């Protein structure tokens, strides 16, 4: 058995590259099988939360013809924040990280985005924003997570054409897509599931920023719940990392998205262009409506919608998409 090296999509601006991942202790457990059904799927999902991470593992990033060394944190997580080689170009770019086990070098590749120069960045929540997750009904949410594999999980109607149009907003060249970030309270344990789901439904390729990994069965039952400071800090970081972009924020009213986006709009009064909040219950929530009116007073275009077709019409009305 060998240690397992997992990489996540990274991102870069004009000066800095950020890539990250985890190192796990050797295990006989196989990777999550997306084709499993019912109880086999449940067992596979639960196994994602029974991982053993490796602290202080030596990790090596190859960049700009040099090898950069760091070590994992106590939870097996590592993150390289390094000066960027200015000759790497733009778009999605491959990167390579390795670990050494005995006499063997274990190499894994992923990609990072260096956005082509443009005007728009899109930050989206995941659960109940595009992936139907039933956050308002914890038992139903748990049932779908356990007994519905990635192929049978549902996406909201018209999300895909809206997101694809946002990816091309302000672009003449379809190869130069806007930067997308999926920021969620889900943990890194579910990274591969989320990536696979977005690929199946042809959502824009995005950087995922998730919560700290969980490594016990008791943590599994609280997945996606708890404090939302993580999301606020991650969104704030993105806006600071790409200060020249105007942002479209996508979320829903099942938890705290409207209030996080309101706070972000107050801190970055020139940066947030539009906010979209999906209505998940039968009625609009008064507190959410107040938060959106607050944002509107800061010259942020807002849309509180039930169906994505309404969001598409709004984006066209304000000239965001064609």
N, C-alpha and C positions, 0 to 999 in steps of 0.2 A: 504493500500500500504506500501511496505517496501523498504528500500534502497537496491541497487543491488551491490553485490561484485563480481568483475571480476578478475580472476587470469590469469597470463600468465606463460608459461614454463620458468623455471629458470635454473641456471647452477652453478656448483661448481668446484673448483680445489682441491688441497690437503689441503688447509687451510681455504677457504672462501666459503660461500654460498650466492648467490644472487637470490632473488625472488621478483616479482613485480606484480602490478595490479592497478585497479582503483575502487573507490567507487562512485556510482551514486545516485543521489537523487531519492526518490520514484517516479514511473511513471506508467501510465496505458499502455504505449507502450509495445508491446510484442517484444521478441527477433526477430531478422531478420530471416524470414522464407526462407530457401534455395530453396523451391519448387515453390515459386511464379513466375509468368511469366509476361512478358511485363510490363504494367503500374503498376500492383501490385508489381512487383519486383522493379520498379523504386521508388515507394513510400517507400518500405521497406529499400532500400539503402539510400535514402535521410534521412529517420528517424534515421539512424546510426549517422548522422552528426547534429542531433538536441538533443543531450543528455545534461543533466545537471549534472555536477560533484559536488561532495561534498568535500569542503575544511575542513581541520582540523578534519576529522573523525577519531575516535580511531580504530586502526587496531591491531590485535593480531596474532602473528605467534607462532605455537607450534613446538618446535625443541629441541631435546635432553632432553626430559622430563621437559622442562621449557617453560614458555609463555613469549614472547618478545613483548613489546608494542611500537608502533610508531603512527604517525598521517599522514594523507594525506597532500600533498602539495596543493597549491592554485587551481590546475587543477584536484584535486581528485586523483592524482597519488601517489602511495606509493612504496617504494623500501626498502627491508631489505638487508643489507650487514653485515653479521655476521660471527663469527668464526664457522667453520664446526665441527660437531661431527665426529671424525675420525672413528667411528664404523658403519657408515651408508652404506658402501659398494660402489659399482660402477654400472653404467648403469642408467636407468631412475628410479627415486625414488619419491614416492608420498610425498607431503607436504600439510599442512593444515593451512588456515588462517581464522580468524573469525572477525566479527564486532558485536556490541551489539546495539539492537534497542528496547528501552523500557525495558521490562523484557525478551526479546527473544534474543538468540544468533544465529546469522546467520553464518553458517559454509560452506566454499567452499574448495574443494580439487583440486590440479593440480599436476604436476610433474616437477622435475628438473633433469638435467643430470650431473652426475659425470663421465666423460669419463674413460673407461678402459684404462690403460696405453698403449700407441701406438705411432705412428709416424705422423699421418696425421690428419689435421682438414680442413673442407671445409666450405667456406663462399660464399654464392650465393646471387646475386640480385634476384628479383622476376619478375617485369614487363619487358616483352620482353626478359627475360633471359630463363625462362621456361613457364611463363604464357603469352600467346599472348595478348598484351594490346594496340597495335597501338599507342605508345607514340609519334611517329612522326606526327600523325594526331589527334590533340586534340579532334575534334568533333567526330571522329570515336571511340576514346578511351572512351569518355563520353557516347556515344550510347551503347557500349558493357557493360560498367559498370552498366548502368541503365536498359537496356532491355534484357540482357542475364544473366540468373541466373547461380549459381555455377555449375550446371549440364551441361550447354550448352557452358560454356567458354572453350576455346581450349588450349591445351598444344602442344609444338613443338614435332615433331616426334623424337624418340630415346632419348629424355631427360631422361626418366625414367630409361632405362637400364644403361645409363651413370652414373646417380646419385646413383643408387643402387650399381653399381660396385665400385664407389668412396667410398661409405659407408663401403665397405668391403676391401678396399685397405690395403694391409699389414696385414690382419687379417686371422688367421686360423680358428677361431671360429666365425661362422655367428651370434652368439648371442651378440658378442662384437663389435658393429658398431662404426665407427669413429664419432666424434662430428660434427654435421651439424648446421650451422647458416644461417638463411635467413634474410638478412639485406636490408631494403628497405626504400625509401622515402614515401611510403604509411603510413598513420596514424594508430594509435591503433584502430581507429573506424572500420577498415577492418580486424582486427585480426581473428575473427571467420570465415570470408569468406575465408581468405588465408589458415587457418588450414584445413577447410573442403575441399578446392580444392586440397591440397596436399594429404589428406587422400583418396579422390576419385581416384586419379591417382597413389597412392602407392609410392609417393616420400618419401625419408627418413624422419623420425620424426626429427624435428629440433627446436632449440630455435629461436624465432622471435624477432628481434630488430627493432622497427618501430619508426616513428616520433610522436611528441607530439599530443595528442588527439585534435580534432577540435570539436567545439560545436555550430557552426552556419551554416546556409544554404549558406552564401556567401563563407565560407571556403570550402564547398563541391566542388565548381567549380574549386578550385585550388588544389584538392587532388593530391598527388604524385609529385607536382611541387615545385619550390622554391629552396632555398639553399641546397647544398649537404654536408655541414659541418657535419651534423648529421651522415651521413653514414661513413665519414672519421673517426670521433671520435669513433663510435661504433666498426669499424673494428680495429682501433688502440687499443682500450680497449681489444678486444678479444685476439689479439696477445700478449698483455702485461699480460693478465690473464692466458694464457696457453703458456708460453715462450718456452717450450721444444718441441712444435709441429712444423712440417713443414706444410705450408698452400697451399691449392689450392683455387684460387679466380675465381669465375664465374660471368660474367657480359655480357653487350651488349654495342653497340656503339650508342644507341639512345640518351644518355645523357652524364654523366661524369665518368662512371665506369673506362674506360681505364686510365684516368688521376688520379683518386683516387688511383687506384692500382699501378700506376707508383710511386706516392708519398709514398705509403706504402712500396713498394719494396726498395726505397731509404733509408727509415728510419729503415727498418728491413732487411738488406742485407743478413742475413743468414737464414731468416725465410720463405720467399715466395718461394715455389717450382715450381708452375706452375700457369699461368693465361690464362683463356679462355674467349674470347670476341666474342659474336654472332654478325654477320653482319645483320643489320635490313633493310638496304636500298639496292638499286640495285648495288651499287659500294662500294668498300672499301674506308674508309675515310683516307686521307693522314696523318692528324694529329694523328689519332689512330695508323696507321702503324708506325709512328715515335716513339710514346710512347712505343709501343711494342718492337721495336728495342732497345730502351733505357733499357727496362727491360731485354731483352735478353743479353745485354752487362753486366748485373749484375748476369748472370748465372741463370736466370729465364726461364723456358721453356714456350713458348708462342704459342697460337693457335688462329688465327683470322678466324672464320669459318662461313659458311652459314647454313650447316646442322649438327645436332649433331652427325651423323655418322662420320663426319670428326674429331670431337672432341674425339670420342671414339677411332678411329684409332690412333690419336696422343697420347692419354693416354696409349695405348698399346705399342706404339713405344718407349716411354720414360720409360716404365716399371712401370708406376703408377698403372695400373690395368692389370689383366690377360686376 
